[in-house]
Amino acid sequence: MKGKSAGRYTAEFKLEAVRLVQAGKKPVTQISRELGVPRQQLYRWVELAEKRKGQAPREVFPGNGRRTGAEAENERLRKELEQAKEDIEILKKAAAFFAKNAR
């Protein structure tokens, strides 16, 4: 089973590996050796496939560092929230400074 290119695995390769692990016909260690994929990586793929069950293969394993739409949106919102928190802290300090000097 080929699927590795330049250190990355295709979504199809990962899905097939997950299918082999879930079939339970061979020990995960043996599948790991046969595919040339670390055992822990196989377990991570199985976990991810379970979380994203029912989605298209490209959404289950977006690959090449791409994230699903929801993950990208979550990351953008986290950054926005962090910036808003920093802005609020700055405004609080400025308000306290001006209130203190107004007396």
Secondary structure, 3 states (H helix, E strand, C coil): CCCEECCEECHHHHHHHHHHHHHCCCCHHHHHHHHCCCHHHHHHHHHHHHHCCCCCHHHHCCCCCCCCHHHHHHHHHHHHHHHHHHHHHHHHHHHHHHHHHCC
